[in-house]
Amino acid sequence: MGDAVGQKIPKPQMRGLLKTQITKNLIGCAILCTASVLYMKFVYGDGNKRRYAEFYKNYDINKEFNRMRRKGLFDSCNHEDADEDCV
């Protein structure tokens, strides 16, 4: 207990406080920005590219067109004649 009373309190930084604080904040900002860019590129972006590639690998546009035509979504095509070409 006697040792704690005899210790000196460190002096506060009186000069250059703003500069050191800005330097710390810029370094932290640079690290967080770099980490977020890497996350968006490798985790989010590449995952979406893989999912889109898988979707279009199995996608049949004529089958989807005929399905939408049978539902009557196109005004220029007759929805009963699915085999007939429409213009």
KAVENNOR-V566062 format. One record per pair of residues at least 24 apart in sequence whose ideal C-beta (glycine too) atoms are under 7 Angstrom apart, sorted by the first residue. I is the first residue (numbers start at 0). J is the second residue. Records with the same first field share a line. If there is no record, write none. Layout:
# KAVENNOR-V566062
I = J ; J
This chain:
# KAVENNOR-V566062
none
